[in-house]
Amino acid sequence: MPIALPIDDLLPDLHAAWSKSPNFILRAPTGSGKSTRVPRFLMEWKDFPEDKTIIILQPRRMAARLLARRVASELDQPVGQVAGYQIRFESRRSPSTRLLYVTEGLLLRMLAGGDDLKGVGAILFDEFHERHLEGDVGLGLALARQKAGWGGRIGIFSATLEVAGLKSYLPEAEVLESEGRQYPVEVNYLGAAGTDRVWDQAAEGFRRAVEAGAEGDILVFMPGKYEIMRTVEAIQASRAARGWEVYPLHGELDATSQDKAIGTGSVPRVIVSTNIAETSLTLPGIRTVIDCGLARIPDFDARRGVNTLLTEKISRASADQRAGRAGRVAPGHCFRLWSRKDHEHRSAFTPPEIQRLDLTEIRLQLLSLGQADSFPWLEPPPQLAWEHAGELLTDLGASRDGKITALGRTLARFPLHPRFSRILVAGQEAGCEDLLIAAIALSEGRQLILPINDKRKAAEREAWWAAAEGVSDLLQGVLVWQQAMKAGGSMAWCREWGVHGQTLRQASRVFEQLKRLTCNRESGGGGTVQDFAKCLLTGYVDHLAKRLDRGTLRCELVHGRRGEIRRGSLIGGAGLFVSAEVEEREFRGEATLFLGGNTVIERSWLDELYPGEVIQEGVERMDQARRRVERVERTVFRGLLLEERENGEPDPAGAAQVLAEHIVSEGWILKKWDNEAETWIRRLNVLARACPELEIKPIEQADRLLLIEQICEGSTAYKEVKDRAVLPVLQSWLPDAMLPLVDEWAPPRFPLPGGSRVKLRYEEDGTVVLPARIQQLYDVPGKSLVICQGKQPLRLEILAPNGRPVQITDDLDGFWTGQYPQIRKDLFGRYPKHEWR
């Protein structure tokens, strides 16, 4: 081993644990060496089979590459021999590889794809405290394989995770802990910096760190590549940067650039990194951390079916992890670019991905294994998100009635989101997969087309995508990509023509990878623009939208949603289209769905691709202007209204229902639904609840709509019903023989001594109130103040001689001995002519 690490001291305990149980849980802080040393310890342990591979899961591709290279370096071997890696579309491994670093998605596909794991002796889940969705599922599948006879080991590595839940999930697992090596870190809060951009705030933090005498290297955390590059520029422009080397570190860098960032040197360095440096990688020599407190956090709105990738505040746990990077080799400093008060109000932890991400791909994989309903979750997914995933798979044709279809099994074999897999399958059938693969490849990066100042070139460039005008925003990007490929796509060419060079290169790599995936490099370049659009419909059918009218960008989507077309879309005034990008943003103070990446769809394609789902139905609807019900013939697809036209006279029952619904929802007044009608309903309800033996059904809120429908019977317009009698319809709720009971047992008035009959007040909550002056109550026994055959007591509202309430009570007898003497004293002098006992 080149250098000693804290985890080395745990080697005897690891051997003992492996001798007792096949599974173990290891909690060790970042920088302790668990990701690089423990897999090697296990490989070299005397009882571990020499012909077996150890798979080490990593949540990030860059971490898998760098860790494999580090282990290979410690073994003094090239990457791909004993230590290798395999990530999406990239592999450095050989038959002699025994330590294989992979991303979580690859393991999930191995397990879901039927790999028998015969050559695998252990699966180690690194950085499990981050609770990535694919890690959770991979662990469940690995345990299922173990129970089914796979003789391998399972290890879980965590930097911060509380292990109690894991221990109950893996009851036989041995639990080990390494204290690591952590020096004190002084945390400084620099507070909010007004409207300063985050990279300028970081440059100011760097200046203050240097002025404070910063020793060793400095690690700056930024949320993404763009902020990283701006921060590098801002720090390099600072006078304080003299004598410092500044390096970016993010997943889009090539291997050489990544090695420069994580290496060492004689000159002090500043490394500006994403959150990969938070736990996945240990950077040597860091003594100061500058933390912007932000990260790109993926999320998913299950109610609307919208994916978001927003820059959000990190949790307090993540902030502590970042600060701890400054204390690995010596006491350090952390400068947080926010206030202490802000810190106190941040969430304690980042919720697990299963609580906040799209579950469609996971649900399809579990469906293919027959485990969608029986999977042993470490933490079950939210019901709404799980249901949405099922709805999308049904929309895509991958499942039916909760079971996977033949198409679903085909889609499950692709390492892609099911909607992209569906598009590729359609493209292969139509012979236009090259166009579609390019569209998918471009969807994974930033905007390809940039603004250009040269008007002549701008006009010439617009001609490139003439075929996309009025057809598809996605086709625009594909046509520009094709033009760039023909021209060689150099950085100079990209700058000249306003094309994002990094996006172009990334899309080209993904294109080639997807071409290899389809095993069809020579064909697939044909097809028409219509074929391209029709294939996109199969993958984005859940984003099918219809413009509300030509004068607006507002539109309706399937499944009852509404949105707005993003300005600048090439589809023009097209009425029917699908959107590849559905993004929720705050607009005019409200959350609005903006639809981008739009492609025009022909109405006939729905009949062709989804036979039986385009439904013709006759319905009654309200003409709001005339307040009159009319009958229309509608063409509907998955809740989206495609066409509508008037068609004859309304059905009487349907007309009454629509009219009643609008009377309730719009607040249109029925003049005879007055206080007398409301009081009768309340009297009925008091009787029903006080005397259940009568088996009277009370009139609930939902029943009012049915009663209004009765009032509206035979009519189609509001003006025909607004003056209709209401009380006879209400009284029809009861058989005629029972109507007298309402007046007798829940009477409108209550008799008192002296012949007066006082009007009772029936409250909405079921209370019945008797308002009476004190003098009317002198000879009234408290027990006589009841109705409904003695089962409903009356509440007394005791009034002064002027009619104003002085006391409310349910106990008249108690009133006389309690509050009455004081009330008599207060009122006697003001009303001496009244009787006072």
N, C-alpha and C positions, 0 to 999 in steps of 0.2 A: 504494500500500500504506500503511495507517495507521501501522504500526510496523515496524521492521526485525526480522527473525527470522534465526536462524543458517542456515536452509536457503536463504536468499536468496543467500548466497555460492556456493552450488553450482549456480546457474542455468547458467553456461557449460558445466559438466561434464554437466549433464542434457541440454542441447542436443546436445553431442557424442555422448553415449550414444544418444540417440534417432536420430541420423543414422546410427549404425553398426548398430543392432539394434532389432527391434520390441519386445523384452522387456528389462526391467531389474529389478534388485534394489537396493533402497535401504535401507541401515541408518542410522538416525538416532535419537538419543535423544528421549524424550518432551519436548515443549515446543519442539522445533526448528522446527515449522511444516510438517512433511511432510504432515499430513492436510488442511490448508487451502490451502497455497501450491502444492505440486507439481501437484495437478490443474489449478489455474488456469494455472500455467506451461505445462503441456502444451496446454491449450486455446488459449492465446495464441501458442504456437510457430508459426512461419510455415509449417511443413510439415504441420501438423495440419489435417485437413479441417474446414471451417467448418460442414458440415451433419451432423457426427457428435457423438454424446453420449459423455461420459466417465462410466462407472459406478464409484463408489467404495464398496467394501464395508466395512461396519462390523459388529463383533460384537454391538453393543448398539443397541437402538432409540433410547434417549435420546441416545446419541452421534451417530447419524445425524441426528436433529432438530437438535441443538445445533450441530453442525459446519456443516450447511446454512445455519442462521441466521447463523452467524459469517461464512461466505463471502459470503452475500447482503449482510450489513452492510458488509463490506469493499468490495463492489461498489456499495454505496449503492443497493441494489434490494430490493424485497420478496422474501421466500422464495417460490419457485415459478416465478420467471422464469428467469434464467440458472442460478441455484443452487436446487435443490429436493431433496426427499427422498421416499422411498417405503418404508414399513415395513408390517408385517402389518396389514391392514385400515385403513391411513391413508396418504394421499398428498397432497403439496404439490408439484405439477409442472405444466408446461404444454408446449405445442408448442415454445416457445422455450427450454426447459430444456436446458442442455448439460453441467452438472455435477450428477449425480444421486447422492445418497448413499442407499444401500439396505442393508438387513440381508442377511446371508449367505444366509439361507433363501430370500429372494426371487430372488436371482440363480440359486440352484440350481434353482428352479422354472421360471425363464425358460429355462434351458439344457435342463432335462429335458423341458420342455413343447414343445420344437421351435422356440423363437424363433430366427430366422435371424440375429439380431444385425446386420441390414443398417444400422440406424441407429446402431450402437454403434462408436465408434472406438477405445476403450480400456477395459479393466477393471483397476482398481487394487485390490489386496487389502491393506487397511490392518490394522495390528496383527496381522500374520501370525504373530508370535512366540508369540501366545497359542494357536496351533494348534487352532482350533475345527474341529470335524468338518465342518461345512458349508463352511468355507473350504477345507479340504483337497480335498473333493470338487469344489467349484466350480472350483478351480484345475485339477484334472485334466480336467474337462469343457471348460473354456476352452481348454486346450492342444489337446484333441482337435478342437475347432472350428477352431482356428488351423491345425492340420495338414490339416484337410479343406477349407481354402480361405478361411476368414474372415480378412480382412486387417487386423484390429485389433491393438492392442498390449496387452501384459500387464505390469503392474508389481506388485511385491511390496514392501510397506513393513514394516519391523520395527524395534523399539526395541532388542532384545537378541539376536535370533536369530543363531546361528552359520550362516553362509551356505554352508558347504561342501556340505552335503546338497542345498540348493536349487540350487547351481551345477551339480551333476551332474544334477539333474532338469531344469534349463533350461540346457543346455550353451552356448547361444549368447547368453545374457543378459549384459548389461553390469552390473557390480557397482559401486555407488557408496556412499560413506560420508560422513556429515556428523558432525563432532565435537560439534556443538551448543555449548551454553554451560552449563557446570556449575560451580558454586562448591562449596567444601568444606562438608560437613554433619557436624556433631558428633552422634554417636549415643550416647544414654544408655539403659542398660537399667535399668528400674525394678523388675524382678524380679517373681516371682509375688506376688499380693496375697491369698493365702489363699482364703477363700470369698467375697470381695467380688465383686459382680456387675460385669460388664465395663463397664457405663456408669458405675458408681461409680469404677472404676479409671481410666476416661478422664477423669472430672471431677477426680480427684486429679492426674492427669498435667497437665491444663489449669492447675490451681492452681500446680503446681510450675513450669510453663513461664512463667506470668505473674510469679511471684516471681523467676524468673531473668532477668526483663527482656525477655520476648518482644517482638520487633518484627514489624511487618507482620501478615498474617493467619495463622490457624492452621487446618490441615486435619486432621480426625480421621477415621480409617478404622474403620468398623463393618461387620459381615457382612451386615446386612439392615435392612429398614425398621423393624421393631419395636425393634431395638437402637439404631437411629438416633434414633427419637423419644424413647426413654428417656434417651439420652445428651444430647439437646437439653435435656430437662427437668432432668437432673442438673447440667449446666453452668449453665443459667439460674438454678438455685437456689443456686449458689455465690457467695459474696461476691466472689470474684476476677473474676466476670463483669460487674461494674459497668463501664460504658463500652464493652462489647463487644456486637455483634449476632451472634446464633446462628442459622444456617440449616441445614435438612436438604437433602440432595441424593440422590434415588433415582428410579427409573424410574416410580413411580406418581404423582409430582407433576405438576401441570399446567404448561403452558409458562411462565406468569407466575412461578410459584414457582421453576422451574428457572433462569429468567433472573436472579432475585434472588440465587440461590446463586452463580452464576458471574460475576456482575457485580462492579463495584468501588464504593467509596464512601469518604467521609471518615472514617467510624467503623471501627475495627478489627473484623474479622469472624472468626467461627469457622464453618467449613463442616464438617458431619458427613456423610460420604458413604460409599457402597458402594465397591467396587473399580473403579467406572467412572472414578474420579479417579486411578486408579493409572497408566493409560497412555492411555485413550481421550480424556480432556479435560485441557487445561492451564488451571488456575485461576490468574489473575494475583495477584501480591502475596503468595503463600504463603512464609513464612519459618520456620514451625514445623510439624512433622508429629507427631501423636500416633497411634500405630499399635497397635491391639488385637491384631494378628497373626492375625486370623481372617477367614475368608471362607466364603460358602455355595458349596460345591463339588459339582456334580452327579456322581453315580457310578452304576454299574450292576453288579449281581451277575449275571453271565451264567449261572452254574450254577443259580441259583434263579429267574432271570427277574424280579429285583426292582430297581426304580429307587429310588435314595436321593438326597436333597438334604440333606446334613449340614453343620453348621458345623465346619470343620476348620482346622487350623493352615496358614498359608500357607508357601510355600517361601522359602528364603533369597533367591532371585532376585526374588520378588515383594516381599519386605521391602526389598531394595535399591532397587527401582523406587519404592516408596512413600517411602522416605527421600529419594530424589533430588528429589522434588517440592519439598522445602524449599530446594533450592540452585539454583533457576532464575534468580533475580534478584539474589541476594546470598548470602553465607555464611548457613547456617541450622542448625537444630537438629531432631533427631528423638528423640522419647521412645517407646521400645518397652516395652509393658506385659508384658514377659516377661524372663527372665534370659538372660545370655550363654551359660550352659551349655545352656539350652533351645534357643537359637538354633543352636548348633553341631550339635545332634542333628536339626535339621529337614532335610527333603529339599532337595537343591540346586535342583531345578526342579519345577514342576507338570507331571505327565505330559500329553502331548497327549490331547485328548478322544477320539481314535480308540481309545485304549487303555482308556477307562473309561466310555464312554456306550453307550446302547442304539442299535443300528445298524439297527433295523427299517425306519424311514422311508427311510434312505439306500439300503438294499438294495432296497426296492420301486422307488425312482426309477431305480436302475441296471438293475433287471430290465426296467422299461418301456423303457429305451434299448437293451436287449440287451447290456449291458456288465457284468453282475454278476460274470461269471467272467473278464473280460479287462480290467477297469478298471486304468489305470496309476497305482497308488497311490504317493504320495510316501512313505508308510509303511503297509504292509499292516495290516489290522485283526487283532486277536487271533482265532485260529481258533474258540475257544469262543463268543465274543460273536457272530461272524459266523454260526456254525451256529445259535445261539439265534434270531437274527433270521430266518433261513430257516424255522425251526420255527414261529415265531409267524405268519409269512405263510402258511404251510401251514394252521395252525389257523384263520386268518381266511378261508381260501378264496381268498387273493390269488395263491397260486402252487401249482403241482402238479408234482412231479418236477423241481423247479428251474426251471420255466418260468412266466412270468406268465400268469394266467388273464384272461378277459374281466372278471371282477369286479375283479381286481387293477388292470387299466388304469383302471377307473372310480375306484377308491380313490386311485390315483396322481394324479388330477387335483385332489384336495382338498389345501389347504395345512395338513393336520392329520396327527397320528399315525395310522397305518393303522387302529388299533382304533377311533378316533373316526370316521374316515371310514366304516368298516364299519357302525357304529351309525347314522349319518345315512342311509346308503343303505337300511338296513332300515326306518328311520323313515319315509322317503319312501314306501316301498312299503306300510307299514301306516297311513299317514296320521296319525302321532303325532309328527312331528319336532319340534314346539314343546316338548313335554315333554323330549325327548331333548337338544335344543339347550340348554335351560336346565340340564339335568344336566351336560352337557359344560362349559358356561360356568362353573358353580359349581365344577367340579373344578379350575379353574386358580387359585383364590384360597384364602384362609384359611377356616377354619370360619365358616359363615354364622350359626349359632345360638349365642348366648352365654348364660351363666347369668343368671337373673333372680330377684331376691329377693322380689318381690311374689307371694305364693302365689296370689292370685286371678287375677292376670294370667298367671301361669305355667300355671294350669289352663286358662284360656281359650285360651292360645297352643297348648297341647297338642291342643286340639280342631281346630286348623288342619290337623294332619297325621294325623287319625284314619284317613284312607284308606291311609296308609302303614304303619300298625301291622300287623305280621305279614307285610308285603309287601316293603318296600324302604327302606333308609336313604337312598338317593339321592332317592327320591320325597319323603321328608320335607323335604329342602332345597328341592326344586322347589316344593312346596306353600307353604312359608314365603316363597319368592321371589315367587310369584304373589300372596300376600296383601299383601306389601310393595308390589308394583306397583299393586294396586288402591287402596292407601292413599296413594300418592304417594311413599313411601319417603324422606321427609325425615329429616335427622339427628335431629331431635327425636323423630320417630316411632320411629326405630331405637333410640335410647336408651331410650325408654319400653318397648319390647317385646323388648329383648335381641337385636337383630339387628346384625351387624357392618356398619356403614355403608359402609366402603370396599370390602368384599367385594361388597356389594349393587350398588354403582355399577359396579365392575369387571365383575361378571357381566352386568349390563344392557348394558354396551358390547359385550362379547363376544357376547351373545345377538343383538343387532342386526347385528353383523358377520357372524355365522354365518347369520342369516336372509338377508342379502344374498347370501351365498355360495351358498345353496341356490336363489336366484332364485325364491322361493316365499313371499312375505310374507303372503299372504292365507289360504292353506290350511295344513294341517298341524296345526291346533289340536285335532283330534279324537283318536280312538283310545282304547282302554281301558287300565286299569292292567296288564292281562295283555299287551296289545300292547307297552306300555312295557318290561315285564320281558323279554319275548321278544326285543326288539331289543337290549337290553343283553347278553343271552346271546351274540348274534352277535359283539359286540366284546370280550367278556371270557370267551370260551369257554376260553381257556387258564388262567383263574382259576376254573374250575368246581370246586366243593368239596362234600363230603358230610360231615355231622356223624358222628362215630364212634358216639355214642350220646346219648340225650337228657339224660343227667346230666352232660354235660361240654361245654366250649367247644372241645375239640380236634376236628380234622377232617382229612380227607385231600383232596388236590387231584389234578387230572389230572397225568400225567407223573411220578407217584411222589413228590410232595412232601407235607409235613405242615405244619399251621399251627394257629392258635388264633383263634377269633372274638373280635374286640374287644368288650370289655364295653360295654353300652349299646346294642348293635345292636337294631333294631326287628324283626328277623326271627323272634324268639322261638325256638320249638323246631323250626323248619323243618329238614328233613333235607338238602335239596339247594338250592344257591344259587351265585351268582357274586359275586365280590368286585372292586370297582373299585379298591380300595386294598390293596396287598400290601406291607407294610412290615416290614423286618427290624430288630428291636431286641434289645438284650441284656435277658434276663429270667431271673431266678433263676440268674444266672451262665452262661446259655447263649444262643446266638443263636436267636431264635424269630421265625417269620413270623406277624404279626398281620394279620387280615383285617378290613377295614372297608369302608364303602360297599357293604353286602351287599344282594342282591336275590334273593328266593325264585324258584326255577325249578321248573317242572313236568316230571316225567320224560318225558311224551309229547312235549314239544317237541324233545327230542334225536332221536327217531325222525323227526319232521317236518322238522327243519332239517338233520340230518346222516344221511340214509338210508345204511344200510350200515356205519355206524361204531359203532352199538350192537351189540356182539357177544355172542352166547350161546355159552358154552363149558363143557364138563364137565371138571373138574379134580380131582385128589386133593389133599387138604390134611391137615395134622396137627391132631388134637384134642390140644392140649397137656396137658390135665388127665388124659386117659386114655392118652396116648402111643400113640395108635392112629390109623391113616390112615383117612379117610373120603372118600367121593366127594360132591362138591357141584356144583350147576349154578349158574354165575355169569353175571351180566349186567354187561358191562364197556364203558366208553366212554373211549378214549384212556388206558388204564391205570388209570382210576378204577373201583373196584368199586361198582356201583350196587345190586345185589341178590345174595343168595346163599341157597341152600337145599340140604339133603341130597337125594341122588338115587341110590339103589341102591348096589351093591357096588363097591368100588374096582377099577380096572384093575390087574392084577398087576404089570405093568412099571412103571406110574406109582406104585403103592404102594411098590415097592422103592426107587424113586428118591427119593420124599419121605422115606421112613424113613431112608435112608442120609444124605440131606442134614441131617436133624435130629440123627442120631447124631454127625455131624462138627461142626455148628454149635453144638449144645447140650452137647457133651462127654459124651454118654451112653457108658458103658463097655461094650465087648465083652470079656468076661472072658478069652477065649482069645486076644485080640490082646495077647499078652504079650511078654516080652523075647525069647523064642525066635522068635516071628513077626517082630519088628522086626529081629533079627539075620539071619534068612533073607533079608529084603528087602535089607539092606545087603550081604550076601554076593553076592546076585544082581547088584546094581548094580556092585560092584567087578569082578566077572567081565565084565559087559557092557562096561565102560569100558576094562578092561585088554586084552580080547580082542575087538576090534571085528569080527574076521573071523568070529566065531560069529553075528553079526547078532542078538544078543539085545537086546531093548528094555528099558532100565532102568525101574524102577517109580518114576515121579515123584509129586510131591504130588497132582496132579490125578488120577493113576491110582488112588490109594487110594480115592477116592470110588467109582470103578467097581467096585473089588474089594468094597467094603462093600455095594454094590448086589447083587453076586452072593451075598454072605452072606445078604442079606435076601430073596432070591427066594422067592416063595410065601408071604410073611408080610405082615401088616398092622400088627402091634403090636411094640413094643420088647421086651416080655417074652418073645416068641416067638424072638427072635434073640440075646438078650444072652449065652446060654450056648453058642451054636453054635461048631463047630470052625472055626478060621480058617486053619490051616496048609495043609490040602488045597486051599482056594480060592486061596491065594497060589501054591502049587506048580502050579496049573492055568495059570499065566501062561506056563509053558514046555511044549513037547511032552514026553511021557513019556520019549522017548529022550534028551533033554538033561538031565533031572533029575540023573543020576549025575555029570555034569560039575560041578555046583555043589559036591557033596561032595568031588570029587577035586581040582578046580582052585582052589576057594575054600573050603578045609576049615574046620571049626569048631575044630580043634586042629592044632598043629604039632609034629612029632617032634624031640626033642633027644637028644644022646648020653646013654647011660645008660637009655634006654627010656622016658623021660618024654614025655608028650604034653601040651603046654601049650595052654591055651585061648586062642585069638586073640580080640582085641577089635576089632570092626569099627565104626569111628567114623562119625558122620553125614556128615562131610565127605569120606568115601572113604578115609581113612587106615586102615591095618590095623596094629594094635599087638601086639607079642609081649612080654608081661611075663615076665621070667626073672631068677632070681638069678645073681649073678656066677659062682658055682661051676658052674652049668649051661652056661656059655658058654665055658669055658676051651678046649675043643677044637673050637669051632665056627668054620668059615671064614665071614667076613662075606659072601662072595658067595653062600653057600648060603641066606641068609635071604630067600627069595623064594617067592611062590606064583603061581598063574595061569601055569604053564609058564614061570616066570622073568620074567614081565612086570610083576609087582606086588611091589616091594620092601616088606619089613616094617620098621616103626619099632620100635626096641628101647626097652623101658622096663626099665632095669637096676635090680634090686632088691637091697637089703642082705639079710643072712641073716634078718632079722626081717620081710621082705616089704615094706618101705617103699622107694619109689623113691629112687635116689640120682643117676640120670642118665638122660636121654632122648636118643637119638642115632639117626641114620640110617647111621652109619659105625662098625661094630664094630671093624674093624682100626685105625682112627684112635683109638678109645677106649683101646685097650691101650697105645698109645705116648703118649697125651695125658693124659687125666684119671685113668686108672686108678692110677698110682703114688700120687697124693695120696689118692685114695679108699681104697686099700689101707692106707696109713699111718693114716688116720682110723679105719678099722673093725677093724684087726688086734687092737688092744688090747681092744676090746669083745667080739670074737668069736674068741678064740685057738684054739678047738677046730675051727674050720672051716678048710678047705683054702685057703691063700693062696699063689699062685704069684708 
